Amino acid sequence: MAQKERATVNRNYKDTVFRMLFSDRRNLLSLYNAISGAHYDDPEKLEIVTLENAIYMGMKNDLAFIIDTELFLYEHQSTYNPNMPLRDLFYISSEYQKLVDKKSLYSSVLQKIPAPQFIVFYNGTEKKK
């Protein structure tokens, strides 16, 4: 197996493990509490809204969920990617399209959307350039 191919396989494995571990509501709530300093104990407070069917667009985010009035996008990266802010913009746009009824965009009623929060978990070795 070539070095580049091996790196891709390893990266995909880490990404899959991250998604599998935190797709469980209890684990995700524990991670959220650890990061935010919150003390939620009911996993049902999380509304998981991860983009699952956006693969056809070449986009797939690791974890997305709503708690209270905020929408959290968690990404795991094992390689440095300076384009994460742009990717997050695309992800949040897709999430909002799912959440908002298209007909209501043309009404005179203000559409309320959860505030986005982006977190990238990076465990690579490359330093920011």
N, C-alpha and C positions, 0 to 999 in steps of 0.2 A: 504494500500500500504506500503510495507516495506521501511525502510529508504534508503537503497541502490538503490532500484528501483526509489524512488522519486528523488534522486540526479541525476540519469541518465536522467530522463525525464526533469528535470530542466536544466541540462547542454545542452541537445539536443535542447531545446527551445531557450536558449540564442544563441546557435550556428546558428540556423535557422534564428532568428531575425537579427543577424549580417549579414548573407549572403543576406537575403531579402533586408535589408536596403541599403547595398552597392553594390548590383547587378545593381542598377540604376546608370547609367553612371554619372549623375550630382552629386549624393551623393558621389560616389567613387572619382570623380575628386575633390570635395570639401575636402574629407578626405586626398587625396594625397597632395593637396596644403597646408593643415594645417600641415601635417607632414614634408613635404619637404621644405616649405617656398617658393614654386613656386607660380606662378600666372596665371596658365592656365585658359582659360575661354571657351574652346571648348571641350565638352565631347567626340567629335568624334576623338580627338587625342589619346584616350585610345583604345587599342585593347585588349579586354577581352579574356583571354585564360584559364580560370578556368577549372580544370580537372572535367568534369561532368560524364564521362563514365568510370572512373577508379574505381568505387565502387566494381566491380567484383574482383578487386585485393585487396580489403580491404583498398584502399586509396581514400581519397577525400580531396582536399584542399578547404579552404573557398573562397579565392579570388586570382586570378592571372591576371595580366594585363601587357601590354607593353606600355611604353610611351618613346618616343625618342629611345634611344639605351639601355634601361634597362628593365628588367623583374622583376616585383614586386610580391612577394608572401606574402599576408596578412593572418594571422591566428588568430582566436579568441579562447582563452582558459579560461575556468573558473576553471580548475584544473591544478595544477602544473604538468608539464611533462618534466622531464630531457632529454627525447628522441627527443625533437623538432629539434635539429640540424640534427639528423639522418633522421627524417621524412622529413625535408626540402630537404635533399640530394635526397631522393626518389622522392619527388614532382618535383624538378628541373630537374632531369633526365627524368622523364615522359614528362615534358613540352618540353624539348629539343628534345626528340624523335618525338613529334608532329610537331615541327617547322622545323626540318631538313629533307630534302628529302633523303631517305635511299641510293639511287643510288649515290647521290653527295658525300657521305662519302668516296667513292672509287675513286673519281676524284682527279686531281692534283690541283684543285682550293680550296683555303682556305675557309671553311664555317664560316661565321660570325654569331655569336649568341649574343643575348642581355645579358649584365652583370646582374647576379641575385642580388636582394636585398630582404632580409627577415625581416619581421616585425611581431612580435607576440603581440597581445593585450591580456593582462592577467588581469582578474578582480577577481581572487580568493583570498582566505584569507591565504593560506598556503605560508610560506616563503621558499625561496630557501635553500636547504640543503647544 
